[in-house]
Amino acid sequence: MKRAILTLAPALVLAMGVVPTAHASATDRPSHHPSYGWTDRSTGADEQYRGLAAVSGRVAWVSGEKGSVLRTTDGGRSWTDVSPAAAKTAGLALRDIEAWDSRHAVALSIGNGSDSRIFRTSDGGKTWTEAFRNAEEPAFYDCMAFSSRKVGLAMSDPVDGHIRMARTTDGGKSWSVLPTAGMPAALDGEFGFAASGTCLVTAQRAGFGSEDYWLVTGGKTPRVFHTTDAGDTWTVMPAPIRGGEAAGIYSVAFRDRHRGVMVGGDYTAPTDGTKAAATSEDGGRWWSPSSTPLSGYRSGVAFDPRSGHNVIAVGPTGSDVSTDLGRSWKALDTKAFDGIHCANDGTCWASGPHGAVAQLTRR
């Protein structure tokens, strides 16, 4: 059974091959290295916020380990508790939250059986509706993503040999568990990480109507799954990230339908960033390991929307920045965060333990 802190699997042996390395074109040369930093926007609470939805420089939502949802509409100067009462009463771990504006949001709780639920609000969190409750005891939902205001997917660890997917086509009001005919068989002990709500993502710049999603896994052989039809059919590729009982790919981000970055490692070895990052330039068909390691295990990654090449990764031992699409990394600072998400206006937010929230600054 999974535990609430992170996703675990039976003891596995480290095994991973290296895939072909993509070559940079003239237009992919690194841009000027900006001077990054974090500006504190802490919530004042002591809860751990792994779920994060960045809407703009003023609006953001976070969701926590004890069923809390907080929202800011003034750039993090103040936070309002808009928690779903049912989630807070039950102490559900809300590991993912997706939001489109200051009123509409969808939050996912993790856990086996009925602990995996999805809640939806359309009035800024004044009221919430339970839109989905998992009815399969072996299922454990980890994360979700939306490709439009209507269409979204939620991912569960394997049930009966296949990763389980649920889909909404009405903005999260209702969800249907998809058949597994188009899903490749899961490997023994394969699982997803409910670490930052980013084990399942869509492309940052894919454009309205794109049905591309990518999901990433951990275990003996970490893999990347890709769908171009919103979950009906999937392809899968191994990734050059080290695997193990608590190791694999924790987070993935795609700038567009072609260029992606993944990060991970082993949360039981938080300062070890070897074989923990890789990049793709062909939509995730092939992945190349980063030439320099991360500073440690990283649970969240995002492209800087204001740069064509810069990527930021966060984790419990700090942040790293890449100025070449994730091919190489340099330590940024040592402040602990779990997740990072960037809004369409270019504002990047991070969230983590002890109520930590911050905005990325560029100097």
N, C-alpha and C positions, 0 to 999 in steps of 0.2 A: 504494500500500500504506500502511496505517496504521503509525504509529510508536508505540513503547511509551510515550512521554511523554504524548501526548494524541492525539485523533483529528483528522486533517486531511482536506481535500478539495481538488479543483482550485480554482484562483483563481476567485472568484465576485464578482458585483457586488452592492453593498448595495441591498436593495429590501425595503421593509416598509410596510404600511398600518397605520392605526390602527383599532381596533375599538370598538364602543360602550362607554361607561363605565357600570358598574353603580352604582346609588345606594345609599347606606348607609341601613339602617333604624334605628329608634330603639334596637333591641337590639344594633346593631353599632357603637355609639359606643366610642371607645378607652377602655380601662381605665387605671388609674393606671400611670404609667411606673415599672417597677421599676428598681433600680440593679443592672445586670448586671456580671459580671466572670468571669474564668477562673481556676480553681485548677489548678496544674500537676500532672499525673499522668504525666509523661514516662516512656517505657519504658527509657531508658538506651541504646537502640540508635541507630544513625545512618540507619536505613532510612526511606524515605518510606512512610507508611501512609495510603493512599487508601481502603481498605476499612475499614468500621467498623460494628460491631453492638453497640448498647447494649441490654443485657438488664435492668439495674437499677442502683441506685447502687453495688452491689458487683461486679457481673459485666459485663464487656465484652470484646469480641474486636476485634482489628485485623489487617489483612492488608496485606502490603507488596510493594514492587517487585521484590524478590529471592526471592520464594517463601515468605516468612516469615508465620507466624500466631502472634500472641501473645495470651494470655488472662490476665485478672485476675479474681480472686474476692474481693478485699479492697479494692475501691474504687480500684484503681490504685496502691496502695502498693507492690505487687510485681507482676511480670509473668513468666509462664511461657512458654517457647518450645514451642509445640505444632504446629510446622510440618509440613505434608505432605512427607514425604521426597522424593517424586517431583517436587513443585513446586520445592522448594528446590534439588535437584540440577540441574534443568533451568533454574533461574533464571527461572521464569515470574513474570510480573507479576500478582499476585492483587489485582485492582482492586475486588472486591466480596466481602463476606462477610455472610451472614445467619445469625442464631442465635436460638434460642428459650429457652435456659437455659445452664447451665455445661457441658453435655455435648453438645448437639446443635447442629451448625453446618454450613453449606454455603458453600464458597468458589469463586469464579469467577476463572479466569485469562484474560487477553486475548491477542489476536494472531491473525494469519491462519492458516487451516488448523488443524493439530493443536495449535497453541499455545493455542487456546481450549478450555479444559477446565473441568469442575466436579468438585470433590472434596467428600466428605461424611464427617463423623465423628459417632458416637453415644456416644463415651466420653471426651469432653473433649479430643480431639486426640491421644490416645495412639496411635490408629490411624486411618487415612483410607482411603477407597475412592474410586477414580476412577469417578464415576457417568456422566460424559459426556465424549466427545472429538469435537470438530468434525471432520467428514469432508469438508467442502467448502472448498477452498482459498480462494475469494473471500470466504467468511464471516469475520466478525470480531465476536465477542461482546463487548458493552460492559458490561452490567449485568443484574441480575436482581432479582426481588421475589417475595414470598410473600403470598398473601391468607389463608392458614391454615397450620397445621402440615403439611398434605398438599399443597396446590395452590400452584404457583409457575410463573413464566415467566422466561425468559432471552431477551434481545434481541440480535440481530446487525445490523450494517449491511446495506444492501440486497444481495441476490443475485438476479440476473436480473430486476431492476426492482422488487423488493418487499423490505421489511424482513423479515428472517427471525426467527421466533419458535420457541423450544423450550419444552415444557411438561412438568411433573412433576405427578403426582397421588398420589405416595407419599412425600412429604417429601424429595424430592431423590434417592431411591435410583435412579430411572431417569428418562430424559428422551426425549421424542419431538419431532422437528421437525414443526411444524404446516404444513398446506397453506396456500397464500397466497390462496385464493379469497376470503376475507373481509378481506384486507388491502388498503387503497388503494395504488395505484401510487406508488412513490417518485419524488420530483423528481430531476432531474439533479443529481448531486453531493450529495444529502442523506445525512446520516450522524448517528450518535449520539456523544456524548462519554463516554469511559471515565474520567471525572475524579474521581468520588466514589461510584460505585455507585448514583447516584440519578437516572439518566436514565429509569428505569422504576420506578414506585412504585405502592403501593396506598394507600388512605385511612387516616389515622392512627386515626380513630374509626369506621370503616365497620362494624365488628362482625364477628363470626365468620361465615363463609360468604359474604361479599360477593365478587362476581366482577369488581369494578371495578378496572381498572388504567389508568394513564396513562403514556405514553412521550413523550419530547421529543427534538427533533432540532436540528441545526445545518446550515449551508449558506446558500445564497442567500436562501431563505425558510424560517426556522425554523418548525416546526409542532408541534402537540400531537395525539397519537393517544389515543383512549379506547375501551376495550372494557368491556362489561357482562357478558360471558359467558366470562371467563378466556381470551380470545385467539382465539375462533372468528371473531368479526367485529369490525371497528373502524370508527370514524368519525375524521375528521381536520379540524383547523382551523389556519389560519395564526395566528401570534402576533406581537404588537407588540414584538419583540426584534430588535435589529439582527443582520444576517447577514453572512457572509463566509467566507473560507477557513478561519479558525480561530475563527469567531464563531457564536453562536447560543445555545440554551438548554442550560445545563450541568446544571441540577438543578431538580426540581419537587417540591412537597410538597402534600398535601391533608389538611386537618384532619378533614374528613368527606367525604361524597360530593358536596358542593356547593362548598366553599370551598377554593381552591387558590392557591398562590403559585409563580412560577417566577423563577429568576435565571440570569444568564449573562454575556454580554459577549464579549470577545475576549482570550484568554490572552496574545496578543502585545502587548496594550495593557493591562497589569494595573492601571493607576491610573485607567482610563476606565470609569466606571460609568453612562454615559448609555445610555438605551434598553436597559437590562440587567435590568429587573425588571417584572413584570406580575402582576395578580391576576384571579381568577375567582370568581364567586359562583353559578354555575349548572353546576358539574361540568365546567368546561373548554370549554363551547360557545362562550363569548365571553370575551375577555381585555382588560383595561384596563391601559394602561401606568401605572406608578407616577408620582405627581405630583412626587416628588423623587427624584433618582438615588441609586444606591448609591455608596459611596466608591471602588469599583473593580470589576474583574471578580470575580465570585463563582462558586465551583464547588459550593457546598453550601447547602441551606436547610432549615429545620425549624420547625414550630410549637412554641412552648413549651406543653407539656401542662398546665401549671399556670395558664395564662391563656387566655381566649377569643379574644384578639386579637393577642398578641405573637408575632413571628416573628424568627428569627435567621438571618443569612446569613454565610457564611465564605468566605475566599479567601486568596490569597498575600499580599495587602497588609493584611489585617485582617478585622474583623467589623463588621457593621451590624445594628441592631435596628429593628424596626417595631412600633408599638403600635396600628396600625389595619389589621391583616390585609394588610400589604404595600403599602398605598397610598402611604405615605411612609416614608423611612428616615433614620436618624441613625447616624453612626459610633460604634462601641463601643470598639474598640482596634485596634492595628496588628500583633498577633501572627498569624503565618501558619498557616493551617489549610487542608486540602483538603476535609474532610467533616465533617458534623454529623449526629448521630442522637440521638433522645430515647427513653428507655425508658418503659414503661407507668407506672412509679412517679413519673414527672416528672423524673428525672435526665437531663440532656442532656450528651453527650460530644462532643468534637471531636478530630480526628486530622489529622496532616499531616507535613511534612518533618522530617528529622533526629530521628526518633523522637518527635515531639511528640504528646502526648495531654493533654487537659484536661477538667475538668468545669465546667459553667456554675454560677456562684454568683449568688444573688439576695440583695441587701443591703437 
